[in-house]
Amino acid sequence: MSDSPISHHDPSKEGNSGPEKSADAPMSDAGESGTPASAEQQQQMEKAYAQMKRKMTMEEMGAKIKHKIMVLSGKGGVGKSTVATGLALSLAAQGHQVGLLDIDITGPNVPKMLGLGGHRLHVEEGRIFPAIGHSGVKVISMAFLLEDEDTPVVWRGPIKLGAIQQFLGDVEWGELDYLVIDFPPGTSDEPLTVVQSLPDIDGMVIVTTPQDVALLDSRKSIGFATSLKVPVLGVVENMSGYTIRGTAEPNAEMKIEAPGGVKVDVVADAEGNWSTTLEIFKAGGGQATAEDMGVPFLGRLPFDPGVVRGGDDGVHRIVSDPQGESAIAFAKVVEQLSDNIAAAKQSGGLEII
C-alpha cells in the first residue's frame, strides 16, 4: 500500500504507488561516497523530503488560520460530530471564515450532515481543495475518498496517521478565522498526532451528555488535554433537556407526566401558552464535571429531534431553523467559546509536550 493514503484513493491525480514526489525534490543518483544510491535509499530520501516539505506547509498553514479548535468526547454516541458541525456553522453564521476537518478516518459522518455525500475532492498540483458546505464552511473528510459510504477503512495506525498528516499539510484551506477539528471518540493516536503536528492549537472542546457513564469518559478527555498541556476551552453538555410546549385555558394549572412517572406542574400564561423542560438524560452533569475538574463550562444544548432529522437530511438544525432553540443555544456556546479563546491567548498560549 502507498505511503500516501489520499493519493492511493486518487491515482489519476496523485499516483498509487510509492511515496510522494515533487519536481523540486532533491533527487540524487549518488550517495556521499559517489556510488549510485539504491532504489531503497532513493525512496527514503524522497520520503524524508516529502515529510520535511509537509511540515513546512503545516507551519505556513498555521499562520493563515487564526484559531484551531479540537472537538473531542470520551465516548461515542454523545453527538460530538453534530456539535462540531454546529459550532462550525454557528461561527460561519456570525460572518467568520470557517473550516471543518473530519479527522475520524474509520467513521466519517460530517459530509452526510452537511449534504455533501458523494462529493469528490479536487486535487491540483499536489494540493487538495476542500468541499464547500452550508454557509461557506470548507470541509475535508475521509468520506470524500471512499467509493461509497459502505466501504470500510481497514488501515493500521501508521497509514491512518499518514492520512491525518496529509489532511493537515496538503489541504488548501486558505485564510480562515476558525478551523474546527472533529475527532473519533477516545484519546488515542488521532488527537495526539494533531497536537504534535499542528502549531498554535487554541484548545479542546469536550462534548458530553448528562448521564454518569458519559461524564466518566469526558473526565478522561479532560485529563488527556491536561497531560498534553493543551487548554480545555470548555465542556458542552449535549442533549440537555427536552422542551415541550402547548396551549390551554389562560392561567390554567396542569400536571405533565414526565419520564419515570414523574409529575411536573405547569401553568399556562395569560394567553394560554405553556412550556416545560423534561430531563430525559438528567441535566447539569456537564457543568458539575467542568466545575469539579476546574475547566470552563460552555453551555447546554437541548435534546432536539430536529437535529436528528437534519443530520439525516444533510441540513443542520442551525441552517433549517436559524431562529430556533438549538441555533440560539449554539450561538451562546460559541460566544462563550470565543471569550475563552481570547482568555487563553492572553494567558500565554500553549505548551506542547
C-alpha positions, 0 to 999 in steps of 0.5 A, a space after each residue: 500500500 502507498 505511503 500516501 493514503 489520499 493519493 492511493 484513493 486518487 491515482 489519476 491525480 496523485 499516483 498509487 504507488 510509492 511515496 510522494 514526489 515533487 519536481 523540486 525534490 532533491 533527487 540524487 543518483 549518488 550517495 556521499 561516497 559517489 556510488 549510485 544510491 539504491 532504489 531503497 535509499 532513493 525512496 527514503 530520501 524522497 520520503 524524508 523530503 516529502 515529510 520535511 516539505 509537509 511540515 513546512 506547509 503545516 507551519 505556513 498553514 498555521 499562520 493563515 488560520 487564526 484559531 484551531 479548535 479540537 472537538 473531542 468526547 470520551 465516548 461515542 454516541 454523545 453527538 460530538 460530530 453534530 456539535 462540531 458541525 454546529 459550532 462550525 456553522 454557528 461561527 460561519 453564521 456570525 460572518 467568520 471564515 470557517 473550516 471543518 476537518 473530519 479527522 475520524 478516518 474509520 467513521 466519517 459522518 460530517 459530509 452526510 450532515 452537511 449534504 455533501 455525500 458523494 462529493 469528490 475532492 479536487 486535487 491540483 498540483 499536489 494540493 487538495 481543495 476542500 468541499 464547500 458546505 452550508 454557509 461557506 464552511 470548507 470541509 475535508 473528510 475521509 468520506 470524500 475518498 471512499 467509493 461509497 459510504 459502505 466501504 470500510 477503512 481497514 488501515 493500521 495506525 501508521 497509514 491512518 496517521 499518514 492520512 491525518 498528516 496529509 489532511 493537515 499539510 496538503 489541504 488548501 484551506 486558505 485564510 480562515 478565522 476558525 478551523 474546527 477539528 472533529 475527532 473519533 471518540 477516545 484519546 488515542 493516536 488521532 488527537 495526539 498526532 494533531 497536537 504534535 503536528 499542528 502549531 498554535 492549537 487554541 484548545 479542546 472542546 469536550 462534548 458530553 451528555 448528562 448521564 454518569 457513564 458519559 461524564 466518566 469518559 469526558 473526565 478522561 478527555 479532560 485529563 488527556 488535554 491536561 497531560 498534553 498541556 493543551 487548554 480545555 476551552 470548555 465542556 458542552 453538555 449535549 442533549 440537555 433537556 427536552 422542551 415541550 410546549 402547548 396551549 390551554 385555558 389562560 392561567 390554567 394549572 396542569 400536571 405533565 407526566 414526565 419520564 419515570 412517572 414523574 409529575 411536573 406542574 405547569 401553568 399556562 400564561 395569560 394567553 394560554 401558552 405553556 412550556 416545560 423542560 423534561 430531563 430525559 438524560 438528567 441535566 447539569 452533569 456537564 457543568 458539575 464535571 467542568 466545575 469539579 475538574 476546574 475547566 470552563 463550562 460552555 453551555 447546554 444544548 437541548 435534546 432536539 429531534 430536529 437535529 436528528 432529522 437534519 443530520 439525516 437530511 444533510 441540513 443542520 438544525 442551525 441552517 433549517 431553523 436559524 431562529 430556533 432553540 438549538 441555533 440560539 443555544 449554539 450561538 451562546 456556546 460559541 460566544 462563550 467559546 470565543 471569550 475563552 479563546 481570547 482568555 487563553 491567548 492572553 494567558 500565554 498560549 500553549 505548551 506542547 509536550 
